[in-house]
Amino acid sequence: MPNKSGIRFYRELRDHAETATIPVIVVTGITGQGGSDDTERFLKTRGSIPPPEAFVPKPIDERELIDTVGKLLNKEKAAF
Protein backbone atom coordinates (compact mmCIF):
# COMPACT_ATOMS: atom_id res chain seq x y z
CA MET A 1 0.00 0.00 0.00
CA PRO A 2 1.49 3.30 -0.97
CA ASN A 3 2.18 5.80 1.81
CA LYS A 4 0.60 3.69 4.56
CA SER A 5 1.11 0.34 6.25
CA GLY A 6 -1.67 -2.22 6.44
CA ILE A 7 -1.52 -2.00 10.24
CA ARG A 8 -2.03 1.77 10.15
CA PHE A 9 -4.92 1.40 7.70
CA TYR A 10 -6.52 -1.28 9.90
CA ARG A 11 -6.10 0.89 13.01
CA GLU A 12 -7.75 3.84 11.23
CA LEU A 13 -10.69 1.62 10.23
CA ARG A 14 -11.19 0.57 13.84
CA ASP A 15 -10.76 4.11 15.20
CA HIS A 16 -13.63 5.63 13.19
CA ALA A 17 -17.24 5.01 14.21
CA GLU A 18 -18.37 4.76 10.57
CA THR A 19 -16.00 1.86 9.82
CA ALA A 20 -15.35 0.30 13.23
CA THR A 21 -17.84 -2.54 12.77
CA ILE A 22 -16.95 -3.51 9.20
CA PRO A 23 -15.65 -7.10 9.19
CA VAL A 24 -11.98 -7.21 8.19
CA ILE A 25 -10.01 -10.05 6.62
CA VAL A 26 -6.27 -9.52 6.97
CA VAL A 27 -4.31 -10.90 4.03
CA THR A 28 -0.86 -11.52 5.40
CA GLY A 29 2.52 -12.68 4.27
CA ILE A 30 4.07 -12.31 7.73
CA THR A 31 4.51 -16.02 8.33
CA GLY A 32 4.44 -17.23 4.74
CA GLN A 33 2.46 -20.15 6.11
CA GLY A 34 -0.63 -18.20 7.10
CA GLY A 35 -0.18 -18.80 10.78
CA SER A 36 -2.76 -16.53 12.34
CA ASP A 37 -1.14 -16.93 15.79
CA ASP A 38 2.04 -15.27 14.50
CA THR A 39 0.04 -12.52 12.82
CA GLU A 40 -2.02 -11.89 15.96
CA ARG A 41 1.18 -11.60 18.00
CA PHE A 42 2.50 -9.12 15.42
CA LEU A 43 -0.68 -7.02 15.65
CA LYS A 44 -0.48 -6.99 19.44
CA THR A 45 2.96 -5.38 19.22
CA ARG A 46 1.37 -2.52 17.29
CA GLY A 47 -0.75 -1.19 20.13
CA SER A 48 -4.22 -1.99 21.26
CA ILE A 49 -5.94 -3.00 18.06
CA PRO A 50 -8.94 -5.32 18.28
CA PRO A 51 -8.38 -8.52 16.31
CA PRO A 52 -9.70 -8.77 12.77
CA GLU A 53 -12.49 -11.20 11.98
CA ALA A 54 -10.24 -13.44 9.87
CA PHE A 55 -6.79 -13.99 8.39
CA VAL A 56 -5.87 -15.30 4.94
CA PRO A 57 -2.24 -16.16 4.16
CA LYS A 58 -0.25 -15.11 1.13
CA PRO A 59 -0.06 -16.44 -1.45
CA ILE A 60 -3.84 -16.29 -1.53
CA ASP A 61 -5.71 -19.51 -2.07
CA GLU A 62 -8.82 -18.43 -3.97
CA ARG A 63 -11.03 -21.12 -2.41
CA GLU A 64 -9.90 -20.24 1.12
CA LEU A 65 -10.61 -16.54 0.55
CA ILE A 66 -14.08 -17.25 -0.87
CA ASP A 67 -14.86 -19.62 2.02
CA THR A 68 -13.69 -17.06 4.57
CA VAL A 69 -15.81 -14.29 3.03
CA GLY A 70 -18.79 -16.67 2.95
CA LYS A 71 -18.39 -17.54 6.64
CA LEU A 72 -18.26 -13.86 7.59
CA LEU A 73 -21.30 -13.05 5.46
CA ASN A 74 -23.25 -15.92 7.03
CA LYS A 75 -22.21 -14.75 10.49
CA GLU A 76 -23.42 -11.21 9.69
CA LYS A 77 -26.64 -12.56 8.22
CA ALA A 78 -27.30 -14.65 11.35
CA ALA A 79 -26.83 -11.57 13.53
CA PHE A 80 -29.91 -9.93 11.95
C-alpha positions in Angstrom: 0.0 0.0 0.0 1.5 3.3 -1.0 2.2 5.8 1.8 0.6 3.7 4.6 1.1 0.3 6.2 -1.7 -2.2 6.4 -1.5 -2.0 10.2 -2.0 1.8 10.1 -4.9 1.4 7.7 -6.5 -1.3 9.9 -6.1 0.9 13.0 -7.8 3.8 11.2 -10.7 1.6 10.2 -11.2 0.6 13.8 -10.8 4.1 15.2 -13.6 5.6 13.2 -17.2 5.0 14.2 -18.4 4.8 10.6 -16.0 1.9 9.8 -15.4 0.3 13.2 -17.8 -2.5 12.8 -16.9 -3.5 9.2 -15.6 -7.1 9.2 -12.0 -7.2 8.2 -10.0 -10.0 6.6 -6.3 -9.5 7.0 -4.3 -10.9 4.0 -0.9 -11.5 5.4 2.5 -12.7 4.3 4.1 -12.3 7.7 4.5 -16.0 8.3 4.4 -17.2 4.7 2.5 -20.1 6.1 -0.6 -18.2 7.1 -0.2 -18.8 10.8 -2.8 -16.5 12.3 -1.1 -16.9 15.8 2.0 -15.3 14.5 0.0 -12.5 12.8 -2.0 -11.9 16.0 1.2 -11.6 18.0 2.5 -9.1 15.4 -0.7 -7.0 15.6 -0.5 -7.0 19.4 3.0 -5.4 19.2 1.4 -2.5 17.3 -0.7 -1.2 20.1 -4.2 -2.0 21.3 -5.9 -3.0 18.1 -8.9 -5.3 18.3 -8.4 -8.5 16.3 -9.7 -8.8 12.8 -12.5 -11.2 12.0 -10.2 -13.4 9.9 -6.8 -14.0 8.4 -5.9 -15.3 4.9 -2.2 -16.2 4.2 -0.3 -15.1 1.1 -0.1 -16.4 -1.4 -3.8 -16.3 -1.5 -5.7 -19.5 -2.1 -8.8 -18.4 -4.0 -11.0 -21.1 -2.4 -9.9 -20.2 1.1 -10.6 -16.5 0.5 -14.1 -17.3 -0.9 -14.9 -19.6 2.0 -13.7 -17.1 4.6 -15.8 -14.3 3.0 -18.8 -16.7 2.9 -18.4 -17.5 6.6 -18.3 -13.9 7.6 -21.3 -13.1 5.5 -23.2 -15.9 7.0 -22.2 -14.7 10.5 -23.4 -11.2 9.7 -26.6 -12.6 8.2 -27.3 -14.6 11.3 -26.8 -11.6 13.5 -29.9 -9.9 12.0 
